Every structure is written in structure tokens, then in C-alpha cells.
Amino acid sequence: MPRLIVVLVLSFAGALLSGCAAVVVGGAAATVAVAHDRRTMGTFVEDQNIYFKAVGIRQGNADISEQANIEVTVYNLQVLLTGQAASDAVSRRFANLVAQIPNVRKVYNEVQTAAEATWTDAADDMYLTSKVKLALFDVDIEDFDPTRVQVTTSQDTVYLMGLLTRGEAQAVTDQVRYLSGVQRVVTLFEYLP
């Protein structure tokens, strides 16, 4: 039962931080969220700014919003784009626009040229993300904090971002790789000394 509560809390927190809900995070709440994060408070806030600007670009360009279902994840000034688009040109155009947002260091365009995912596909991805987040609690490294790993799932591919040591990154990847339902793991970690 406690694991189920942790999964639900992580899923809810992930939805809030990924922008799936319109929430204004107050100063105290932001401080709590950053307490275990290895990003600076300034980077944490800038990641949110980049996210909202990217979503604004997506929504403000009909040629993109009407021909694509692109999700945006931002971590440490790097942007991950996942989902589906009607053509490579649409996803490339969006990636190029996002790359022009001030302070964006890198854009990973992982958008597939395919029909938009169904509601069932999206639910499966949410479930797999929760399953991965829960599995990270079993990483057996002293002082490892699973909340330092940003998990995004799209079409059974799990994308992992975070500021980790090489040992942490390897342990996380090994923990996720063999979970049922995971077809592929893409690691986009930045390594600490």
C-alpha cells in the first residue's frame, strides 16, 4: 500500500511539474521541490519558463498544433520533445523554434512521424512512467534520491534525464531496462564528477 501511495504522489507531482495542470507554484512550494534537486533554484525556475514558452509556441502555431501531438519536457535547460507529428517537417520546425528560446542549451527531438497516439496509448505511457518511478526506489546506492531522475514515456520508450554520477546513471538504467512493458530506454543524463 505505501508503494501505491508513492506512485500516485509521484504521478501527480510529475503532472504538475510537466504542465499537465495549470498550477502556480508558490515560493515555499518551489523551495520544497528544489530541496532534493541538483539543479540550482534559478535553473529550476528557468526550466519552467522554457517549458511555458515552448508550450506557447506549440499552441500559437496552428501548423504545429493541428498536425502534431508533441509533449515537452525540460530539465537543466535541455528540452526533450516526444510524441507524434504528421511529418518530419512539422517536428523539425517546432524543434527549431524551441531551440531559439533564450537559455535553451539543447533540444532532443524524439518526435515520431506517426498518427496521434490514442487515449489508451497515453494511459499506458502514464502507467509505465509510474512503474519506472516506483522501480527507482529500489536502486541500491547510498544516498540515491529517485526524485532526481526525470522520467518521460512515449510509446513504450522511456526517456531518463537528470544530473547523476555515472554509477547512479548505470544503476538507474539497469533498474529500468528490464521492467515489463519497457521497449527501449533512452538516457539523456548529464554526469556529475
ZADRENMAR-586649 format. One record per residue (C-alpha): residue number from 0; residue in three letters; x, y, z. Coordinates in steps of 0.05 Angstrom, whole numbers, plus 32768, in hexadecimal, padded with zeros to 4 digits. Example, Ala and Ser with C-alpha at 12.3 -4.5 7.8 and 13.67 -1.06 7.14 Angstrom:
2
NUBA   pos   code      x      y      z
NUBA     0    ALA   80F6   7FA6   809C
NUBA     1    SER   8111   7FEB   808F
% end
This chain:
193
NUBA   pos   code      x      y      z
NUBA     0    MET   8000   8000   8000
NUBA     1    PRO   8037   8034   8010
NUBA     2    ARG   8056   8027   7FCB
NUBA     3    LEU   8013   8036   7FA9
NUBA     4    ILE   800E   8078   7FCF
NUBA     5    VAL   8055   808A   7FB9
NUBA     6    VAL   8043   807A   7F70
NUBA     7    LEU   8005   80A4   7F73
NUBA     8    VAL   802A   80DF   7F94
NUBA     9    LEU   8062   80DA   7F61
NUBA    10    SER   8031   80D7   7F27
NUBA    11    PHE   800B   8113   7F41
NUBA    12    ALA   804B   813B   7F4E
NUBA    13    GLY   8065   8128   7F09
NUBA    14    ALA   8024   8140   7EEA
NUBA    15    LEU   8029   8182   7F0F
NUBA    16    LEU   8072   818E   7EFD
NUBA    17    SER   8069   8179   7EB5
NUBA    18    GLY   8032   81AC   7EAC
NUBA    19    CYS   7FF8   817B   7EA5
NUBA    20    ALA   7FD3   81A5   7ED8
NUBA    21    ALA   7FD0   81F0   7EDC
NUBA    22    VAL   7FF0   81FD   7F1F
NUBA    23    VAL   8016   8238   7F3A
NUBA    24    VAL   804D   821F   7F68
NUBA    25    GLY   8058   824D   7FA3
NUBA    26    GLY   809D   825E   7FBF
NUBA    27    ALA   8099   822D   7FF9
NUBA    28    ALA   8080   81F4   7FCE
NUBA    29    ALA   80B7   8201   7F9A
NUBA    30    THR   80EB   8201   7FD1
NUBA    31    VAL   80D2   81BD   7FE9
NUBA    32    ALA   80D3   81A2   7FA2
NUBA    33    VAL   811B   81B9   7F98
NUBA    34    ALA   8134   819F   7FDC
NUBA    35    HIS   8149   815C   7FBF
NUBA    36    ASP   8155   8174   7F78
NUBA    37    ARG   819D   817D   7F60
NUBA    38    ARG   818A   81B7   7F34
NUBA    39    THR   8190   81FD   7F51
NUBA    40    MET   8150   8222   7F63
NUBA    41    GLY   815E   8250   7F28
NUBA    42    THR   8164   8216   7EF7
NUBA    43    PHE   8126   81F6   7F14
NUBA    44    VAL   80FE   8236   7F08
NUBA    45    GLU   811D   8240   7EC3
NUBA    46    ASP   8109   81F8   7EB0
NUBA    47    GLN   80C1   820A   7EC0
NUBA    48    ASN   80C6   824A   7E97
NUBA    49    ILE   80E2   8224   7E5C
NUBA    50    TYR   80AA   81F1   7E62
NUBA    51    PHE   8074   8226   7E61
NUBA    52    LYS   8094   824B   7E26
NUBA    53    ALA   8099   8209   7DFF
NUBA    54    VAL   8050   81F9   7E0D
NUBA    55    GLY   803E   8240   7DF7
NUBA    56    ILE   8063   8235   7DB5
NUBA    57    ARG   8040   81F3   7DAA
NUBA    58    GLN   7FFB   8211   7DB8
NUBA    59    GLY   800A   8251   7D92
NUBA    60    ASN   801B   822F   7D50
NUBA    61    ALA   7FDF   820D   7D31
NUBA    62    ASP   800B   81E7   7D00
NUBA    63    ILE   802B   81C5   7D3B
NUBA    64    SER   7FF1   81BD   7D6C
NUBA    65    GLU   7FC2   81A2   7D37
NUBA    66    GLN   7FF4   8170   7D19
NUBA    67    ALA   8018   8157   7D57
NUBA    68    ASN   8010   813C   7D9D
NUBA    69    ILE   8053   8152   7DBA
NUBA    70    GLU   8063   814F   7E04
NUBA    71    VAL   8099   817C   7E21
NUBA    72    THR   80C7   8168   7E5B
NUBA    73    VAL   80FC   8199   7E75
NUBA    74    TYR   8134   8187   7EA3
NUBA    75    ASN   8173   81B0   7EB1
NUBA    76    LEU   8167   81DE   7E75
NUBA    77    GLN   8161   81A2   7E46
NUBA    78    VAL   8120   8194   7E22
NUBA    79    LEU   8105   814F   7E10
NUBA    80    LEU   80CE   814C   7DDB
NUBA    81    THR   80A6   810C   7DD7
NUBA    82    GLY   8064   80F7   7DB7
NUBA    83    GLN   804D   80F4   7D6F
NUBA    84    ALA   804A   8123   7D33
NUBA    85    ALA   802C   811E   7CEE
NUBA    86    SER   8071   8129   7CCE
NUBA    87    ASP   80BA   8132   7CDF
NUBA    88    ALA   80B4   817A   7CC7
NUBA    89    VAL   8081   818A   7CFD
NUBA    90    SER   80AB   816E   7D36
NUBA    91    ARG   80EB   818E   7D1A
NUBA    92    ARG   80C8   81D2   7D15
NUBA    93    PHE   80B1   81CD   7D5E
NUBA    94    ALA   80F6   81B5   7D75
NUBA    95    ASN   8117   81F0   7D51
NUBA    96    LEU   80E7   8222   7D71
NUBA    97    VAL   80F3   8204   7DB6
NUBA    98    ALA   813E   8207   7DAC
NUBA    99    GLN   8138   8253   7DA4
NUBA   100    ILE   811A   825C   7DE9
NUBA   101    PRO   814E   8281   7E14
NUBA   102    ASN   8178   8254   7E41
NUBA   103    VAL   8166   8213   7E1E
NUBA   104    ARG   81A7   81EB   7E1A
NUBA   105    LYS   8190   81B0   7DF1
NUBA   106    VAL   8151   8193   7DD1
NUBA   107    TYR   8147   8148   7DCB
NUBA   108    ASN   8113   813D   7D94
NUBA   109    GLU   80F8   80F7   7DA0
NUBA   110    VAL   80B5   8104   7D7E
NUBA   111    GLN   809E   80CB   7D52
NUBA   112    THR   807D   80D5   7D0E
NUBA   113    ALA   803E   80AF   7D1C
NUBA   114    ALA   7FF3   80B5   7D2B
NUBA   115    GLU   7FE2   80D5   7D6D
NUBA   116    ALA   7FE4   80A5   7DA8
NUBA   117    THR   7FA1   808D   7DC2
NUBA   118    TRP   7F87   809A   7E08
NUBA   119    THR   7F98   8052   7E18
NUBA   120    ASP   7FE0   805D   7E01
NUBA   121    ALA   7FE5   809B   7E2C
NUBA   122    ALA   7FC9   8075   7E69
NUBA   123    ASP   7FFB   803C   7E5D
NUBA   124    ASP   8034   806F   7E5B
NUBA   125    MET   801D   8090   7E9C
NUBA   126    TYR   8019   804B   7EBD
NUBA   127    LEU   805E   8039   7EA5
NUBA   128    THR   807A   807B   7EBD
NUBA   129    SER   805D   806D   7F02
NUBA   130    LYS   8079   8027   7F01
NUBA   131    VAL   80BE   8041   7EF0
NUBA   132    LYS   80BC   8076   7F26
NUBA   133    LEU   80A9   8042   7F59
NUBA   134    ALA   80E1   8013   7F42
NUBA   135    LEU   8113   804B   7F4D
NUBA   136    PHE   8107   8044   7F98
NUBA   137    ASP   8129   8000   7F93
NUBA   138    VAL   816B   801D   7F79
NUBA   139    ASP   819D   8006   7FAD
NUBA   140    ILE   81CE   8040   7FB2
NUBA   141    GLU   81DB   8065   7FF2
NUBA   142    ASP   81B9   80AA   7FF4
NUBA   143    PHE   8199   809F   7FAF
NUBA   144    ASP   815A   80C9   7FA7
NUBA   145    PRO   812B   80AF   7F71
NUBA   146    THR   8109   80F2   7F6B
NUBA   147    ARG   8148   810C   7F49
NUBA   148    VAL   8136   80E4   7F0B
NUBA   149    GLN   8106   8103   7ED9
NUBA   150    VAL   80DE   80CA   7EB8
NUBA   151    THR   80B7   80D4   7E77
NUBA   152    THR   8096   809B   7E51
NUBA   153    SER   807D   809C   7E09
NUBA   154    GLN   8065   805E   7DE4
NUBA   155    ASP   8087   802F   7E16
NUBA   156    THR   80CA   8053   7E0F
NUBA   157    VAL   80E3   806E   7E52
NUBA   158    TYR   810D   80AD   7E51
NUBA   159    LEU   8138   80BC   7E8E
NUBA   160    MET   8155   8100   7E9F
NUBA   161    GLY   817A   8119   7EDC
NUBA   162    LEU   81BB   8130   7EFB
NUBA   163    LEU   81DA   80EF   7F13
NUBA   164    THR   821C   80CF   7F20
NUBA   165    ARG   8230   8099   7EEE
NUBA   166    GLY   8223   8064   7F23
NUBA   167    GLU   81DD   807E   7F31
NUBA   168    ALA   81CE   8083   7EE6
NUBA   169    GLN   81E4   803B   7EDA
NUBA   170    ALA   81BB   8021   7F15
NUBA   171    VAL   817D   8048   7EFF
NUBA   172    THR   8184   802F   7EB7
NUBA   173    ASP   818C   7FE7   7ECF
NUBA   174    GLN   8150   7FEE   7EFD
NUBA   175    VAL   8123   8008   7EC5
NUBA   176    ARG   813C   7FDF   7E8A
NUBA   177    TYR   811D   7F9D   7E9F
NUBA   178    LEU   80D9   7FB6   7EB7
NUBA   179    SER   80A0   7F95   7E92
NUBA   180    GLY   8081   7FC4   7E5F
NUBA   181    VAL   80C1   7FEB   7E53
NUBA   182    GLN   80D5   7FE2   7E0A
NUBA   183    ARG   810F   8013   7E09
NUBA   184    VAL   8135   803F   7E3A
NUBA   185    VAL   8154   8081   7E23
NUBA   186    THR   8183   80A1   7E55
NUBA   187    LEU   818E   80EC   7E50
NUBA   188    PHE   81B3   80F3   7E92
NUBA   189    GLU   81E7   8128   7EA1
NUBA   190    TYR   821F   810C   7ECC
NUBA   191    LEU   823A   8127   7F0C
NUBA   192    PRO   8283   811E   7F20
% end
